[in-house]
């Protein structure tokens, strides 16, 4: 069993934060534009669904970029974080960045409590919890923004089936991916000792899967331990925690081993 690591003090935001944020956002926008306009990529073909999966993953990265901005890890300049976060959340689903910041601070202040907007105290089942989550975060202005985006794409000449397959579907899949790996699995009860003191569990160490599943956000205990660490550095905290657990276990085994050798 992994043991809690010492309180981690994150390094100041790296210049790479802005570069990585713009890269993720650019990849999302570039790939979306490509799949919406490439007539030689029929949406009925199997290859098209690989692009749907890729776009869904990029949607996940887009929100994680906005999430990092909320924690001030994109840049040491506040206005850069706000600009990146505002654009990323708007592109993701017409979300209000300022509203998300308020809710996310409440989540970190009291995770899995009645005051946690991300948590469901009524049901730990996936679909009821997801329904509660979506009801709390979906607003009429957001729906209006998404409807406007939809009609703009149609006005620009993109066919409705292509909009539904390459824009609407990946956004829904990305939302499910974020909820499942970033909220449901990490905070689901019953709690175990390794979730203390953050009420958050973490994925087993497999960095490739952690990246593909949710941009390392499955290392959720590490995120709550050090919210100021950007997503692309969470794997280091995971490794440090595993090493510390191994050292603690080895140290605890030494007295017994010494007695056995006497």
ABEGO torsion letter per residue (X at the ends): XBBBBBBBBBBBBBAAAAAAAAAAAAAAAAAAAAAAABAABBAABAAAAAAAAAAAAAAAAAAAAAAAAAAGAABABAAAAAAAAAAAAAAAAGBBAAAAAAAAAAAAABBGBAABAABBAABABAAAAAAAAAAAABBAAAAAAAAAAAAAAAAAGBBAAAAAAAAAAAAAAAAAAAAAAAAAAAABOBBBAAAOAAGBBBBBBBAAAAAAAAGGAABAAAAAABAABBAAAAAAAAAAAAAAAAAAAAAAAAAAAAAAAX
